[in-house]
Amino acid sequence: MFGFLGGLTMQNRYSAQRRRHLAAAVTAVLAITVGTGVAAGPVAVAAPVGATATATAAAAAEDVSVPFPVGAKIAGAGATGFLTRSESTDELRWTRYADGSSAPVASPAGGGIDATGTDTLVVGDSAAPHLMRHVTLLDMSVPVADRPAVVVSFDLGSLGATYVQAVGPRTVLAKAPVNGARGEKLLLVTEESDGVHSREVTGLPAGARDFFTDAPAVDGEILVGYEDSDDELGFGGRAVVDLATGAVVETYPAGESGYLQSRLALSATHVAWTQFTEDQGIVYTTVDRKTRAYKRHAVPYTDEYFLGLTGNWLVYGAPSKLTDNGTFPNTRIQAVDLTAGETSEPVPVTDYATSVQAAEDGSLLVRGGTVDQGEGLYKVSSPAPGAEIGVAKVATTGEPTKLTYLGSQVPAVIDFDRDRETELKWRLSRLNADVQLKLTHLRTGQTYIRDLKVRRDYPSAHTFDDTTFGITWQGVLDDLSKNGKSALNGDYAWSFRAVPQNGIGPELKQAGSFRIVRTVKPHDYSDNGSPDLFARDLNGSLWRFDSTYDSNTRKLAPTYQRTAVGPGWNTYDRIESVGNVAGTNVADVIARDKTGVLWLYQGTGDETKPLGARTKIGPGWGVYNHLAGGSDLTGDGKADLVATDKAGDLYLYKGTGSAATPFGARTKLGGGWGGYNQLTAVGNLAGGPAGDLLARDTAGVLWLYLGKGDGTFATRVKVGAGWGGFTELIGFGDANKDGRTDLYAWNKNGPSYFYAGTGNWSAPFAGRADAELLKYAGAAYQHAL
């Protein structure tokens, strides 16, 4: 391969028998399992990168169909193929450029594999290459269907040596101690036709030791690093070794040794290495091999870094994953022309990279991605000194680099009668984005907006799996109150704006729609499923309050802003919420003026104007001291009205569902109701066949009357004493959304309470809970309904 294998001075010769045994042993443990090639779809070749970049010969190919394993890094570069390592399983795999076929490469037990920048892989007896004492060189250029050829095996331990680097198909560099000296010797060990030979590299300082390199041989030369043990400060150096002559042709002082830490790079025109400095962090040092001019390139501090040379271009950057969280301004892999002036701007190579490997032809293989061409393997090369740099995609994972929308899992219709909450989900190609999610009610423009930090490696309520983010939505819209407000029924638009946290690629915007539906709810005047409360102030103005319920504290609270219904309501001596009596989809209100005329206000479902113009029902209603509506007492699905006169008789007005005549003729249900000072229709409170009534007597005892479904009631059941202190008892509908009707007990001069319905006739209410609805109004309101 390199044309330098002949004429070496023999220092040690292996026996043929020893060589055969070692080769057989390594072959037995090296499991190269034949795999089936997987062809990926064609990928366009990269355009030249940067303003000064030009395409290389590799970029002239029409298509890229070589697959790159998803979730793998580049681990080795060859002429006919490349080595990858899975990040999740640590599996090594060799893939051929010719046909895209690949096969796993298994390390021997207790051993490891080292790449060389060529089609040769080194199999050794240690997972750490610098500790290998027995190595076998494999030729991976053969088709995947064939077992890789064992080219040669070396017992470096017999030389007292350990492995440094393979520098040819039959040659390795090794280091060995020197008897009685502090330094080490660097050996070229090679197999020739008459056996295995080794010779010492000449021209190194006498105290040189700890030889290392991670750069492949280029044009018959290799760059090695070392520590000078004769130097009082233990400073290191760098040496270029001519592999044909075995002599050092160039040396460079390096400050620190950087043993097994410093990155080395070599090209025809430059040498480069990295070192750590206290003041600048990681510094890339480059030296022009012709002029011996040093340049230092400081980069932002990072624990890991890339360094590579191709021609006169320095390629550098910090490794990152496409899925990394947070913003990293230095994710981009860049190249700078070392022959240009100090003001020369670097050109981008890829938008990020996980791994980089150098090849013996002077090119670099970068596993990363670009927004334009997506994820895969990119070849970076400059074909001749002074040539511009080119970047071409040579293998693909088939994945996008830019943040990509993969679809939604948002129901077309959300039924909040059936579900107390629903999951709204969206899928992205990666979950490391700052997302602003917005749900908008189209009729009113009211919104629900959330800023979500989507991170897959830090699961949250907004992350469902590797590609799915979203929310578990309880059907609320934003409001200055603690729990927001219940979402209105109707059509919605959803939209989100996702900005990649790592800065790779543009922001992503998507939009869609859905609809919320619910059945008509008693006491819901704003079409959002939550009960509303009306309250008349001392000036006669009527106000609407929407309610919200906190399931954690069991508190009933108002939303932030009340809505003015209008003035003039002090002309009425009785106002009642009576459910949907006019045949629309919204509850209605009746009001009796002081002359005894009863009026109907139909609900509109518009929270800004919840009641329409009044319609006259008729006169003669002044004979009643109590009116209560909202319960379907007859089982026909329509809300009915009951009234007690001053004689204590109870009358039923059956609902018709007609706005013109909302109630039928009255039917007397019986007498003996004069002992009650409060009558409340509460809907089907106790799980019976129809709606029910609550009645409070003058001693403050509350009684439950279970509706039979024919307009009559079962024998009353005592709920309990102590209810006399409340100004109003209001059948409030289902405030806590558990499917059962609830009660709101309002005291204009003191605390108010919420009583959740249980559905149990013998104990119809759970323990009382604090109600903040109208809590801070004091005596500002004289009536609530």
Secondary structure, DSSP 8 states (H G I E B T S, - for coil): --S--SS---S----HHHHHHHHHHHHHH--B----------B------STT----GGGG-S-B--B--TTEEEEEE-SSEEEEEETTT--EEEEETTT--EEEE---TT-EEEE-SSSEEEEESSSSGGG-SEEEEEETTS-TTS--EEEEEEEGGGGT-EEEEEEETTEEEEEEE-TTSSSEEEEEEEEETTEEEEEE-BS--TTEEEEE--S--BTTEEEEEEEETTSTT--EEEEEEETTTTEEEEEEEEES--TTTS-EEE-SSEEEEEEEETTTEEEEEEEETTT--EEEEE----S--EEEEETTEEEEE----TT--S--TT-SEEEEETTS-TT---EEEESEEEEEEE-TTS-EEEEEEETTTEEEEEEEE-SSTT---EEEEEEE-S--SS--EEEEE--SEEETTT-S-EEEEEEES-SEEEEEEEEEETTT--EEEEEEEEESSS--TTB-SSSEEEEEE-SEE--SSTT-EE--SEEEEEEEEEEETT--S--EEEEEEEEEE----TT--SSSSS-EEEEEETTS-EEEEEEEEETTTTEEEE-S--EEEES-GGGEEEEEEEES-SSSSS-EEEEEETTS-EEEEEE-S-TTS-EEEEEEEES-GGGEEEEEEEE--SSSSS-EEEEEETT--EEEEEE-S-SSS-EEEEEEEES--TTEEEEEEEES-SSSSS-EEEEEETTS-EEEE-B-SSS-B---EEEES--TT-SEEEEEE-SSSSSS-EEEEE-TTS--EEE-B-S-TTS-B---EEB-TTGGGTTSEEEE-
